[in-house]
Every structure is written in C-alpha cells, then in structure tokens.
Amino acid sequence: MFGLGTTELLIILALVMIIFGAGKLPSVGGALGKSLRNFKDGVKESEEESEKDPDKIDGSDQDKES
C-alpha cells in the first residue's frame, strides 16, 4: 500500500492521535470517509457525463462563440 510498511503506518497513526487526540479521531475518520466518498461520486459522475457527450468538456455550450 503506497510502499508503506507496518512501522510507517504505526508512526503515522501515532502522529494523528497526538495532533487530533483520541476523542476527535472518530469524527476525523468520518469526515475523511465522507470526503473520499464525495470525491469518488464526483469522478464517477464526470466519467458518466463524458461518456454521454464526449464533445462536452466543461459543461458550457461550445456552440455559443462571442
């Protein structure tokens, strides 16, 4: 997993616990999970949109040139 071993993961976990504290750890984990889920949904939505209309790049009408 990203070239990280068990020792490195334990050090990262210890630093996170020191920074946020054990009481806030569940809320930080929940917020991280929600943000990852939203990111995945956005990427999936973008892929579906590009499959429907490959000419549509940024969501604006390309036919209107001023």
N, CA, C and O atoms as a GROMACS GRO file, in nm:
protein
  264
    1MET      N    1   0.085  -0.119   0.000
    1MET     CA    2   0.000   0.000   0.000
    1MET      C    3   0.088   0.123   0.000
    1MET      O    4   0.138   0.163   0.105
    2PHE      N    5   0.108   0.183  -0.114
    2PHE     CA    6   0.186   0.306  -0.130
    2PHE      C    7   0.329   0.290  -0.081
    2PHE      O    8   0.395   0.390  -0.053
    3GLY      N    9   0.378   0.168  -0.071
    3GLY     CA   10   0.514   0.146  -0.027
    3GLY      C   11   0.535   0.171   0.122
    3GLY      O   12   0.649   0.188   0.167
    4LEU      N   13   0.426   0.174   0.199
    4LEU     CA   14   0.438   0.197   0.342
    4LEU      C   15   0.430   0.064   0.416
    4LEU      O   16   0.343  -0.019   0.390
    5GLY      N   17   0.522   0.045   0.507
    5GLY     CA   18   0.522  -0.075   0.588
    5GLY      C   19   0.442  -0.055   0.715
    5GLY      O   20   0.386   0.052   0.739
    6THR      N   21   0.439  -0.158   0.797
    6THR     CA   22   0.365  -0.153   0.923
    6THR      C   23   0.421  -0.047   1.016
    6THR      O   24   0.344   0.024   1.081
    7THR      N   25   0.550  -0.036   1.024
    7THR     CA   26   0.613   0.062   1.113
    7THR      C   27   0.576   0.204   1.073
    7THR      O   28   0.544   0.287   1.159
    8GLU      N   29   0.580   0.232   0.945
    8GLU     CA   30   0.546   0.367   0.899
    8GLU      C   31   0.400   0.401   0.928
    8GLU      O   32   0.368   0.512   0.968
    9LEU      N   33   0.310   0.302   0.906
    9LEU     CA   34   0.168   0.324   0.934
    9LEU      C   35   0.144   0.349   1.083
    9LEU      O   36   0.061   0.432   1.119
   10LEU      N   37   0.215   0.278   1.168
   10LEU     CA   38   0.200   0.299   1.313
   10LEU      C   39   0.250   0.437   1.354
   10LEU      O   40   0.190   0.501   1.440
   11ILE      N   41   0.359   0.482   1.294
   11ILE     CA   42   0.411   0.616   1.324
   11ILE      C   43   0.310   0.722   1.280
   11ILE      O   44   0.286   0.819   1.352
   12ILE      N   45   0.254   0.705   1.162
   12ILE     CA   46   0.154   0.800   1.113
   12ILE      C   47   0.032   0.801   1.204
   12ILE      O   48  -0.020   0.908   1.237
   13LEU      N   49  -0.015   0.683   1.245
   13LEU     CA   50  -0.129   0.675   1.336
   13LEU      C   51  -0.099   0.743   1.469
   13LEU      O   52  -0.185   0.813   1.523
   14ALA      N   53   0.021   0.725   1.522
   14ALA     CA   54   0.059   0.790   1.648
   14ALA      C   55   0.061   0.941   1.632
   14ALA      O   56   0.015   1.013   1.722
   15LEU      N   57   0.113   0.992   1.521
   15LEU     CA   58   0.115   1.136   1.498
   15LEU      C   59  -0.026   1.193   1.485
   15LEU      O   60  -0.055   1.301   1.536
   16VAL      N   61  -0.113   1.120   1.418
   16VAL     CA   62  -0.253   1.166   1.404
   16VAL      C   63  -0.320   1.170   1.540
   16VAL      O   64  -0.394   1.263   1.570
   17MET      N   65  -0.294   1.070   1.624
   17MET     CA   66  -0.354   1.068   1.758
   17MET      C   67  -0.300   1.182   1.844
   17MET      O   68  -0.374   1.239   1.924
   18ILE      N   69  -0.173   1.215   1.828
   18ILE     CA   70  -0.115   1.326   1.905
   18ILE      C   71  -0.175   1.458   1.858
   18ILE      O   72  -0.209   1.544   1.941
   19ILE      N   73  -0.189   1.475   1.728
   19ILE     CA   74  -0.240   1.602   1.674
   19ILE      C   75  -0.388   1.620   1.706
   19ILE      O   76  -0.427   1.725   1.756
   20PHE      N   77  -0.471   1.520   1.678
   20PHE     CA   78  -0.614   1.535   1.691
   20PHE      C   79  -0.669   1.486   1.825
   20PHE      O   80  -0.777   1.528   1.866
   21GLY      N   81  -0.597   1.399   1.891
   21GLY     CA   82  -0.646   1.343   2.016
   21GLY      C   83  -0.736   1.223   1.990
   21GLY      O   84  -0.796   1.212   1.883
   22ALA      N   85  -0.744   1.135   2.087
   22ALA     CA   86  -0.821   1.012   2.071
   22ALA      C   87  -0.971   1.040   2.062
   22ALA      O   88  -1.044   0.966   1.996
   23GLY      N   89  -1.017   1.147   2.127
   23GLY     CA   90  -1.160   1.178   2.125
   23GLY      C   91  -1.209   1.225   1.991
   23GLY      O   92  -1.323   1.196   1.953
   24LYS      N   93  -1.127   1.297   1.918
   24LYS     CA   94  -1.168   1.351   1.787
   24LYS      C   95  -1.140   1.256   1.672
   24LYS      O   96  -1.184   1.280   1.560
   25LEU      N   97  -1.068   1.150   1.698
   25LEU     CA   98  -1.029   1.057   1.591
   25LEU      C   99  -1.149   1.000   1.514
   25LEU      O  100  -1.142   0.995   1.391
   26PRO      N  101  -1.257   0.958   1.579
   26PRO     CA  102  -1.372   0.908   1.502
   26PRO      C  103  -1.435   1.014   1.411
   26PRO      O  104  -1.475   0.984   1.299
   27SER      N  105  -1.443   1.138   1.458
   27SER     CA  106  -1.502   1.242   1.374
   27SER      C  107  -1.411   1.276   1.257
   27SER      O  108  -1.459   1.304   1.147
   28VAL      N  109  -1.280   1.273   1.279
   28VAL     CA  110  -1.185   1.298   1.170
   28VAL      C  111  -1.194   1.185   1.067
   28VAL      O  112  -1.192   1.210   0.947
   29GLY      N  113  -1.205   1.063   1.113
   29GLY     CA  114  -1.219   0.948   1.023
   29GLY      C  115  -1.349   0.956   0.944
   29GLY      O  116  -1.351   0.926   0.824
   30GLY      N  117  -1.457   0.996   1.011
   30GLY     CA  118  -1.585   1.010   0.942
   30GLY      C  119  -1.580   1.117   0.836
   30GLY      O  120  -1.632   1.098   0.725
   31ALA      N  121  -1.520   1.230   0.868
   31ALA     CA  122  -1.508   1.339   0.772
   31ALA      C  123  -1.422   1.296   0.653
   31ALA      O  124  -1.453   1.329   0.538
   32LEU      N  125  -1.315   1.224   0.680
   32LEU     CA  126  -1.229   1.175   0.572
   32LEU      C  127  -1.304   1.077   0.483
   32LEU      O  128  -1.291   1.082   0.360
   33GLY      N  129  -1.382   0.989   0.543
   33GLY     CA  130  -1.462   0.894   0.466
   33GLY      C  131  -1.565   0.962   0.379
   33GLY      O  132  -1.583   0.925   0.263
   34LYS      N  133  -1.632   1.063   0.434
   34LYS     CA  134  -1.732   1.138   0.356
   34LYS      C  135  -1.667   1.211   0.240
   34LYS      O  136  -1.721   1.214   0.129
   35SER      N  137  -1.551   1.271   0.265
   35SER     CA  138  -1.485   1.345   0.157
   35SER      C  139  -1.438   1.251   0.047
   35SER      O  140  -1.448   1.284  -0.071
   36LEU      N  141  -1.387   1.134   0.083
   36LEU     CA  142  -1.347   1.035  -0.018
   36LEU      C  143  -1.467   0.987  -0.098
   36LEU      O  144  -1.459   0.971  -0.220
   37ARG      N  145  -1.578   0.963  -0.029
   37ARG     CA  146  -1.700   0.918  -0.098
   37ARG      C  147  -1.749   1.025  -0.195
   37ARG      O  148  -1.787   0.993  -0.308
   38ASN      N  149  -1.748   1.151  -0.152
   38ASN     CA  150  -1.790   1.259  -0.241
   38ASN      C  151  -1.697   1.272  -0.361
   38ASN      O  152  -1.743   1.296  -0.473
   39PHE      N  153  -1.568   1.256  -0.339
   39PHE     CA  154  -1.471   1.262  -0.448
   39PHE      C  155  -1.496   1.151  -0.549
   39PHE      O  156  -1.497   1.175  -0.670
   40LYS      N  157  -1.517   1.028  -0.500
   40LYS     CA  158  -1.544   0.916  -0.590
   40LYS      C  159  -1.672   0.937  -0.668
   40LYS      O  160  -1.678   0.909  -0.788
   41ASP      N  161  -1.776   0.989  -0.601
   41ASP     CA  162  -1.902   1.016  -0.669
   41ASP      C  163  -1.883   1.121  -0.778
   41ASP      O  164  -1.939   1.108  -0.887
   42GLY      N  165  -1.805   1.224  -0.750
   42GLY     CA  166  -1.779   1.328  -0.849
   42GLY      C  167  -1.704   1.276  -0.968
   42GLY      O  168  -1.734   1.312  -1.082
   43VAL      N  169  -1.605   1.192  -0.945
   43VAL     CA  170  -1.528   1.133  -1.055
   43VAL      C  171  -1.617   1.042  -1.139
   43VAL      O  172  -1.612   1.044  -1.262
   44LYS      N  173  -1.698   0.963  -1.071
   44LYS     CA  174  -1.789   0.872  -1.140
   44LYS      C  175  -1.890   0.951  -1.224
   44LYS      O  176  -1.919   0.915  -1.338
   45GLU      N  177  -1.944   1.058  -1.166
   45GLU     CA  178  -2.039   1.143  -1.236
   45GLU      C  179  -1.974   1.207  -1.358
   45GLU      O  180  -2.036   1.216  -1.465
   46SER      N  181  -1.852   1.251  -1.343
   46SER     CA  182  -1.779   1.314  -1.453
   46SER      C  183  -1.754   1.213  -1.565
   46SER      O  184  -1.766   1.247  -1.683
   47GLU      N  185  -1.718   1.091  -1.529
   47GLU     CA  186  -1.694   0.988  -1.630
   47GLU      C  187  -1.821   0.954  -1.706
   47GLU      O  188  -1.820   0.937  -1.828
   48GLU      N  189  -1.934   0.945  -1.632
   48GLU     CA  190  -2.061   0.915  -1.697
   48GLU      C  191  -2.100   1.028  -1.791
   48GLU      O  192  -2.150   1.003  -1.901
   49GLU      N  193  -2.076   1.151  -1.750
   49GLU     CA  194  -2.109   1.267  -1.831
   49GLU      C  195  -2.024   1.270  -1.958
   49GLU      O  196  -2.074   1.302  -2.066
   50SER      N  197  -1.897   1.237  -1.945
   50SER     CA  198  -1.810   1.238  -2.062
   50SER      C  199  -1.843   1.124  -2.158
   50SER      O  200  -1.822   1.136  -2.279
   51GLU      N  201  -1.895   1.014  -2.106
   51GLU     CA  202  -1.936   0.903  -2.192
   51GLU      C  203  -2.061   0.940  -2.271
   51GLU      O  204  -2.077   0.898  -2.385
   52LYS      N  205  -2.150   1.017  -2.209
   52LYS     CA  206  -2.274   1.057  -2.276
   52LYS      C  207  -2.246   1.154  -2.389
   52LYS      O  208  -2.300   1.138  -2.499
   53ASP      N  209  -2.161   1.253  -2.364
   53ASP     CA  210  -2.133   1.358  -2.462
   53ASP      C  211  -1.984   1.390  -2.460
   53ASP      O  212  -1.941   1.479  -2.387
   54PRO      N  213  -1.904   1.319  -2.539
   54PRO     CA  214  -1.759   1.341  -2.536
   54PRO      C  215  -1.717   1.480  -2.584
   54PRO      O  216  -1.607   1.524  -2.552
   55ASP      N  217  -1.803   1.550  -2.660
   55ASP     CA  218  -1.770   1.684  -2.707
   55ASP      C  219  -1.787   1.788  -2.597
   55ASP      O  220  -1.733   1.898  -2.607
   56LYS      N  221  -1.861   1.755  -2.495
   56LYS     CA  222  -1.889   1.848  -2.385
   56LYS      C  223  -1.774   1.841  -2.286
   56LYS      O  224  -1.755   1.739  -2.219
   57ILE      N  225  -1.696   1.948  -2.276
   57ILE     CA  226  -1.575   1.945  -2.193
   57ILE      C  227  -1.598   2.002  -2.055
   57ILE      O  228  -1.572   1.934  -1.956
   58ASP      N  229  -1.646   2.125  -2.046
   58ASP     CA  230  -1.656   2.190  -1.917
   58ASP      C  231  -1.799   2.223  -1.876
   58ASP      O  232  -1.819   2.299  -1.782
   59GLY      N  233  -1.897   2.168  -1.943
   59GLY     CA  234  -2.035   2.190  -1.906
   59GLY      C  235  -2.098   2.313  -1.970
   59GLY      O  236  -2.219   2.333  -1.957
   60SER      N  237  -2.022   2.394  -2.038
   60SER     CA  238  -2.078   2.512  -2.104
   60SER      C  239  -2.107   2.479  -2.250
   60SER      O  240  -2.053   2.383  -2.305
   61ASP      N  241  -2.192   2.559  -2.311
   61ASP     CA  242  -2.225   2.537  -2.451
   61ASP      C  243  -2.109   2.583  -2.540
   61ASP      O  244  -2.066   2.698  -2.532
   62GLN      N  245  -2.061   2.494  -2.622
   62GLN     CA  246  -1.949   2.525  -2.710
   62GLN      C  247  -1.999   2.594  -2.838
   62GLN      O  248  -1.920   2.654  -2.911
   63ASP      N  249  -2.130   2.586  -2.865
   63ASP     CA  250  -2.185   2.645  -2.986
   63ASP      C  251  -2.189   2.797  -2.979
   63ASP      O  252  -2.187   2.864  -3.082
   64LYS      N  253  -2.195   2.851  -2.860
   64LYS     CA  254  -2.206   2.995  -2.840
   64LYS      C  255  -2.068   3.056  -2.837
   64LYS      O  256  -2.000   3.052  -2.734
   65GLU      N  257  -2.025   3.112  -2.947
   65GLU     CA  258  -1.895   3.180  -2.951
   65GLU      C  259  -1.919   3.327  -2.974
   65GLU      O  260  -1.982   3.365  -3.073
   66SER      N  261  -1.869   3.411  -2.884
   66SER     CA  262  -1.891   3.556  -2.894
   66SER      C  263  -1.769   3.624  -2.948
   66SER      O  264  -1.768   3.746  -2.963
   0.00000   0.00000   0.00000
